[in-house]
Amino acid sequence: MHIRKATIDDAATSFAIRREAIRAQCHGHYAQRELDVWTSGEMSHVFARRVAEHFQVAIVDGQIVGTGMIDLATGKLDAIFVLPAYMRCGVGRAMVDHLEAMAREAGIREISLESTLNAAPFYRALGFEGEGRSSYTSSLGVTLTCVPMVKHI
Ligand SMILES: CC(C)(COP(=O)(O)OP(=O)(O)OC[C@H]1O[C@@H](n2cnc3c(N)ncnc32)[C@H](O)[C@@H]1OP(=O)(O)O)[C@@H](O)C(=O)NCCC(=O)NCCS
């Protein structure tokens, strides 16, 4: 597996991975109606531009199997999604390690994220801390309960 910066050509695949990952793992933690709204709709130009400008993609056998990004102005991680068939194979850990290395290189000492309820144990295994609750409002207007988490690096 290797990780590289995304291009505009990776936008549609990244959008599909996001939808598949949410549908595979977030049910049971959120109401089905919330997940339907969160994963509905077509890919927007705003999403495509975000992929091209900020996303990193994890590649296995030439196929994109995971995504992630870090805002180097704030140290905030986002869009950590793994294709369901590749979950629990170390892709998510490798992506977070990669984003953490980018942060260190940029002189950032604390990284943060809003974790979905299902993913909090994953981030805790990687050294993130946080037990509270916050609300995340997606661009499609659905508000989801999340766990704000931080890691000192
Ligand atoms: C959460 C997610 C990114 C994790 O990626 P992954 O590639 O499956 O995780 P890894 O294989 O790298 O797991 C690393 C460690 O985290 C922990 N972990 C991972 N998934 C876990 C889970 N669902 N429950 C508990 N611990 C978990 C384990 O300790 C694991 O190590 P192990 O497999 O040796 O036990 C992925 O499952 C996903 O895309 N989920 C759905 C979308 C989502 O909620 N994304 C987060 C948005 S904030």
Ligand as a Chemical Component Dictionary entry (heavy atoms), coordinates in Angstrom:
data_LIG
# 
_chem_comp.id                   LIG 
_chem_comp.type                 NON-POLYMER 
_chem_comp.pdbx_formal_charge   0 
_chem_comp.three_letter_code    LIG 
# 
loop_
_chem_comp_atom.comp_id 
_chem_comp_atom.atom_id 
_chem_comp_atom.alt_atom_id 
_chem_comp_atom.type_symbol 
_chem_comp_atom.charge 
_chem_comp_atom.model_Cartn_x 
_chem_comp_atom.model_Cartn_y 
_chem_comp_atom.model_Cartn_z 
_chem_comp_atom.pdbx_ordinal 
LIG C1  C1  C 0 -12.958 4.111  11.055 1  
LIG C2  C2  C 0 -12.124 3.670  9.841  2  
LIG C3  C3  C 0 -11.524 4.878  9.158  3  
LIG C4  C4  C 0 -10.993 2.762  10.375 4  
LIG O1  O1  O 0 -10.175 2.360  9.292  5  
LIG P1  P1  P 0 -9.580  0.855  9.200  6  
LIG O2  O2  O 0 -8.650  0.797  8.054  7  
LIG O3  O3  O 0 -10.721 -0.084 9.219  8  
LIG O4  O4  O 0 -8.790  0.757  10.593 9  
LIG P2  P2  P 0 -7.385  -0.002 10.869 10 
LIG O5  O5  O 0 -7.428  -1.365 10.270 11 
LIG O6  O6  O 0 -6.257  0.864  10.470 12 
LIG O7  O7  O 0 -7.479  -0.125 12.464 13 
LIG C5  C5  C 0 -6.435  0.263  13.346 14 
LIG C6  C6  C 0 -6.851  -0.086 14.776 15 
LIG O8  O8  O 0 -7.957  0.736  15.153 16 
LIG C7  C7  C 0 -8.873  -0.044 15.942 17 
LIG N1  N1  N 0 -10.156 -0.142 15.231 18 
LIG C8  C8  C 0 -10.387 0.003  13.895 19 
LIG N2  N2  N 0 -11.695 -0.087 13.618 20 
LIG C9  C9  C 0 -12.307 -0.297 14.796 21 
LIG C10 C10 C 0 -13.665 -0.487 15.189 22 
LIG N3  N3  N 0 -14.669 -0.439 14.289 23 
LIG N4  N4  N 0 -13.938 -0.710 16.495 24 
LIG C11 C11 C 0 -12.955 -0.752 17.408 25 
LIG N5  N5  N 0 -11.642 -0.577 17.109 26 
LIG C12 C12 C 0 -11.327 -0.351 15.820 27 
LIG C13 C13 C 0 -8.228  -1.391 16.162 28 
LIG O9  O9  O 0 -7.420  -1.314 17.332 29 
LIG C14 C14 C 0 -7.353  -1.518 14.944 30 
LIG O10 O10 O 0 -6.262  -2.366 15.103 31 
LIG P3  P3  P 0 -6.493  -3.991 14.904 32 
LIG O11 O11 O 0 -7.271  -4.164 13.624 33 
LIG O12 O12 O 0 -5.085  -4.489 14.837 34 
LIG O13 O13 O 0 -7.246  -4.413 16.109 35 
LIG C15 C15 C 0 -12.966 2.855  8.829  36 
LIG O14 O14 O 0 -13.481 1.711  9.455  37 
LIG C16 C16 C 0 -14.119 3.630  8.195  38 
LIG O15 O15 O 0 -13.979 4.152  7.087  39 
LIG N6  N6  N 0 -15.276 3.675  8.899  40 
LIG C17 C17 C 0 -16.517 4.293  8.373  41 
LIG C18 C18 C 0 -16.419 5.779  8.122  42 
LIG C19 C19 C 0 -16.063 6.574  9.356  43 
LIG O16 O16 O 0 -16.773 6.569  10.358 44 
LIG N7  N7  N 0 -14.938 7.304  9.271  45 
LIG C20 C20 C 0 -14.473 8.183  10.326 46 
LIG C21 C21 C 0 -14.973 9.557  10.094 47 
LIG S1  S1  S 0 -14.521 10.632 11.462 48 
# 
loop_
_chem_comp_bond.comp_id 
_chem_comp_bond.atom_id_1 
_chem_comp_bond.atom_id_2 
_chem_comp_bond.value_order 
_chem_comp_bond.pdbx_ordinal 
LIG C1  C2  SING 1  
LIG C2  C3  SING 2  
LIG C2  C4  SING 3  
LIG C2  C15 SING 4  
LIG C4  O1  SING 5  
LIG O1  P1  SING 6  
LIG P1  O2  DOUB 7  
LIG P1  O3  SING 8  
LIG P1  O4  SING 9  
LIG O4  P2  SING 10 
LIG P2  O5  DOUB 11 
LIG P2  O6  SING 12 
LIG P2  O7  SING 13 
LIG O7  C5  SING 14 
LIG C5  C6  SING 15 
LIG C6  O8  SING 16 
LIG C6  C14 SING 17 
LIG O8  C7  SING 18 
LIG C7  N1  SING 19 
LIG C7  C13 SING 20 
LIG N1  C8  SING 21 
LIG N1  C12 SING 22 
LIG C8  N2  DOUB 23 
LIG N2  C9  SING 24 
LIG C9  C10 SING 25 
LIG C9  C12 DOUB 26 
LIG C10 N3  SING 27 
LIG C10 N4  DOUB 28 
LIG N4  C11 SING 29 
LIG C11 N5  DOUB 30 
LIG N5  C12 SING 31 
LIG C13 O9  SING 32 
LIG C13 C14 SING 33 
LIG C14 O10 SING 34 
LIG O10 P3  SING 35 
LIG P3  O11 DOUB 36 
LIG P3  O12 SING 37 
LIG P3  O13 SING 38 
LIG C15 O14 SING 39 
LIG C15 C16 SING 40 
LIG C16 O15 DOUB 41 
LIG C16 N6  SING 42 
LIG N6  C17 SING 43 
LIG C17 C18 SING 44 
LIG C18 C19 SING 45 
LIG C19 O16 DOUB 46 
LIG C19 N7  SING 47 
LIG N7  C20 SING 48 
LIG C20 C21 SING 49 
LIG C21 S1  SING 50 
# 
